[in-house]
Amino acid sequence: MLDDASAQVTIRTTRGPLDAADAAAVRALADRAAAADGVAPLSEQPLLWLSEPEAPVVHLSAIRDDALVGYAQLDVGSQAATRAELVVDPGHRRLGVGRALLAGAFTETATVPGRALRVWAHGDLPAARRFAQDRGMPVVRELLQMRLDLAARPTTAPTLPAGVQVRQFEPGRDEDAWRRVNSRAFAHHPEQGRMTSADLRARESEPWFDPAGFLLAERDGILLGSVWTKVHPAGEHGPEPVGEIYVVGVDPDAQGLGLGRALTALGLDHLAARGLSAAILYTDADNTVAVHTYESAGFVRSAVDVMFGSNTPSSAAGVTMGA
Ligand SMILES: CC(C)(COP(=O)(O)OP(=O)(O)OC[C@H]1O[C@@H](n2cnc3c(N)ncnc32)[C@H](O)[C@@H]1OP(=O)(O)O)[C@@H](O)C(=O)NCCC(=O)NCCS
C-alpha cells in the first residue's frame, strides 16, 4: 500500500555524470543535511564523482514537486557489493523518501546476481541506525575517526630506515609510481586500493592539494611509501582549520621497518608547521595494527562512521523509477 507522501516521490536514475546544475543541487542538499545533523552525509569520493565522466557510479535523485528532496550515489565498480551513500533533505524526512532511495539501491544492486548492498552512515546518527536496522541491515564495518592535539604531541625526531630519503611528490612525474605502491599497500582495502589515475588527477585539481604536504620515501630512487596530508578549512571539522593524515601507505616489501610510523610523524610535523592545532585521520576499526600505530602517536577515537549491509532486497513500495 502506498501512502500519499511516498507515492509522490519519483526516483530518477542517472548513469554517467550529473550536469552542473544537478551536481550543485546535490551539494546544496548535502550542505543542508550537514547543517541539520552536525555531520556531512556524503564523503569526499561521492562529491568528486558527482560530475566525473569515468566514475563507476549510478546516481539516484528523489524528486518531489520538481525539487530534489533526496539523493543516493551507488558505487557499482565492484561485482561483490554496491556501496551507497544516501541523504534526505531535513525538511522531507519521515515521508518515505529514504525508503524509496534504498529500494532503488536494492533494485540496482540486484541487476548483478548475488551482489550485496552496503550503505555508509556518517556519524552513526540514531535516525540512520534505526532506518537501516528496520530494513534488516546490520552493521558490517566501522570506520573510526581519530584526533590528535598537535600542540600536546611528543616531538621526537622521526627515524627513517637506513638509506631512505624523503622528498615532495612532483605532479606530472610521480603519479604512476605512487598508484602502484598505493594499490599494493591497500590491496585488501575496498576503496583506497582502487584509486584510478582519474581519481588521483581529480584530487590534484582540488583547492586543498599541496605537494608540500605529500611526501614520498624512496631508497635508490625506488618508492617505498608515502604520507599525504590535507588541510580542512574552518567549519568542516569544527571552528578551526584541521589537518588530516589523508593516506599513509607502505609497500608490503618495506613494511615492518618503522616506515609507517616515521611517515606519519613527518606528516604531523608538516601540519604542525602550518600552524594547525589538531589533526584527524580515518581508519577501519578492525585494522588493529593501524589503530595501535596511531594511538601510540597520541591519536584518540573521536567519531565513527558505520556501514550497514544486506543481501536481501527491501520492499520497493512507493517508488517510481524514472530515467
Ligand atoms: C536516515 C535517512 C536517510 C532517513 O530518511 P527518511 O526519508 O527520513 O526515511 P523514510 O521516511 O523513508 O523511512 C523512515 C523509516 O526509517 C526509520 N527512521 C528514519 N528516521 C528516523 C528517526 N529520526 N527516528 C527513528 N526512526 C527513523 C523508521 O523506521 C522510519 O519508518 P517510519 O517513518 O514508518 O517509522 C535520513 O534521516 C538522512 O538523510 N539522514 C542523514 C544521512 C544519513 O545518515 N545517511 C545514511 C543512511 S543509512
The ligand as an SDF file (V2000), in Angstrom:
LIG
                    3D

 48 50  0  0  0  0  0  0  0  0999 V2000
   18.4930    8.1400    7.5170 C   0  0  0  0  0  0  0  0  0  0  0  0
   17.6870    8.9500    6.4710 C   0  0  0  0  0  0  0  0  0  0  0  0
   18.2210    8.6650    5.0880 C   0  0  0  0  0  0  0  0  0  0  0  0
   16.2010    8.5210    6.5550 C   0  0  0  0  0  0  0  0  0  0  0  0
   15.4850    9.1790    5.5150 O   0  0  0  0  0  0  0  0  0  0  0  0
   13.8750    9.3860    5.6210 P   0  0  0  0  0  0  0  0  0  0  0  0
   13.4180    9.8370    4.2920 O   0  0  0  0  0  0  0  0  0  0  0  0
   13.5660   10.2460    6.7850 O   0  0  0  0  0  0  0  0  0  0  0  0
   13.4230    7.9090    5.9360 O   0  0  0  0  0  0  0  0  0  0  0  0
   11.9800    7.2570    5.4910 P   0  0  0  0  0  0  0  0  0  0  0  0
   10.8940    8.2170    5.8160 O   0  0  0  0  0  0  0  0  0  0  0  0
   11.9890    6.7300    4.1300 O   0  0  0  0  0  0  0  0  0  0  0  0
   11.9770    5.9260    6.3580 O   0  0  0  0  0  0  0  0  0  0  0  0
   11.6820    6.1160    7.5730 C   0  0  0  0  0  0  0  0  0  0  0  0
   11.9700    4.8630    8.3560 C   0  0  0  0  0  0  0  0  0  0  0  0
   13.3440    4.8950    8.8260 O   0  0  0  0  0  0  0  0  0  0  0  0
   13.3380    4.8660   10.2750 C   0  0  0  0  0  0  0  0  0  0  0  0
   13.6750    6.2470   10.7360 N   0  0  0  0  0  0  0  0  0  0  0  0
   14.0270    7.2920    9.9410 C   0  0  0  0  0  0  0  0  0  0  0  0
   14.2790    8.3780   10.6940 N   0  0  0  0  0  0  0  0  0  0  0  0
   14.0810    8.0240   11.9570 C   0  0  0  0  0  0  0  0  0  0  0  0
   14.2050    8.7060   13.1940 C   0  0  0  0  0  0  0  0  0  0  0  0
   14.5540   10.0190   13.2590 N   0  0  0  0  0  0  0  0  0  0  0  0
   13.9430    8.0310   14.3240 N   0  0  0  0  0  0  0  0  0  0  0  0
   13.5660    6.7310   14.2700 C   0  0  0  0  0  0  0  0  0  0  0  0
   13.4250    6.0260   13.1380 N   0  0  0  0  0  0  0  0  0  0  0  0
   13.6900    6.6700   11.9930 C   0  0  0  0  0  0  0  0  0  0  0  0
   11.9560    4.4100   10.6300 C   0  0  0  0  0  0  0  0  0  0  0  0
   11.9470    3.0000   10.5340 O   0  0  0  0  0  0  0  0  0  0  0  0
   11.1000    5.0120    9.5280 C   0  0  0  0  0  0  0  0  0  0  0  0
    9.8980    4.3350    9.2490 O   0  0  0  0  0  0  0  0  0  0  0  0
    8.5570    5.0560    9.7770 P   0  0  0  0  0  0  0  0  0  0  0  0
    8.6380    6.5170    9.3690 O   0  0  0  0  0  0  0  0  0  0  0  0
    7.4640    4.3070    9.0870 O   0  0  0  0  0  0  0  0  0  0  0  0
    8.6150    4.8770   11.2640 O   0  0  0  0  0  0  0  0  0  0  0  0
   17.7370   10.4830    6.7790 C   0  0  0  0  0  0  0  0  0  0  0  0
   17.4830   10.6910    8.1540 O   0  0  0  0  0  0  0  0  0  0  0  0
   19.0510   11.1390    6.4280 C   0  0  0  0  0  0  0  0  0  0  0  0
   19.2290   11.6180    5.3050 O   0  0  0  0  0  0  0  0  0  0  0  0
   19.9970   11.1850    7.4160 N   0  0  0  0  0  0  0  0  0  0  0  0
   21.3230   11.8030    7.1870 C   0  0  0  0  0  0  0  0  0  0  0  0
   22.1920   10.9880    6.2180 C   0  0  0  0  0  0  0  0  0  0  0  0
   22.4220    9.5500    6.6840 C   0  0  0  0  0  0  0  0  0  0  0  0
   22.5800    9.2660    7.8650 O   0  0  0  0  0  0  0  0  0  0  0  0
   22.5080    8.6390    5.7120 N   0  0  0  0  0  0  0  0  0  0  0  0
   22.7820    7.2310    5.9510 C   0  0  0  0  0  0  0  0  0  0  0  0
   21.5400    6.4230    5.8990 C   0  0  0  0  0  0  0  0  0  0  0  0
   21.8710    4.7050    6.3030 S   0  0  0  0  0  0  0  0  0  0  0  0
  1  2  1  0
  2  3  1  0
  2  4  1  0
  2 36  1  0
  4  5  1  0
  5  6  1  0
  6  7  2  0
  6  8  1  0
  6  9  1  0
  9 10  1  0
 10 11  2  0
 10 12  1  0
 10 13  1  0
 13 14  1  0
 14 15  1  0
 15 16  1  0
 15 30  1  0
 16 17  1  0
 17 18  1  0
 17 28  1  0
 18 19  1  0
 18 27  1  0
 19 20  2  0
 20 21  1  0
 21 22  1  0
 21 27  2  0
 22 23  1  0
 22 24  2  0
 24 25  1  0
 25 26  2  0
 26 27  1  0
 28 29  1  0
 28 30  1  0
 30 31  1  0
 31 32  1  0
 32 33  2  0
 32 34  1  0
 32 35  1  0
 36 37  1  0
 36 38  1  0
 38 39  2  0
 38 40  1  0
 40 41  1  0
 41 42  1  0
 42 43  1  0
 43 44  2  0
 43 45  1  0
 45 46  1  0
 46 47  1  0
 47 48  1  0
M  END
$$$$
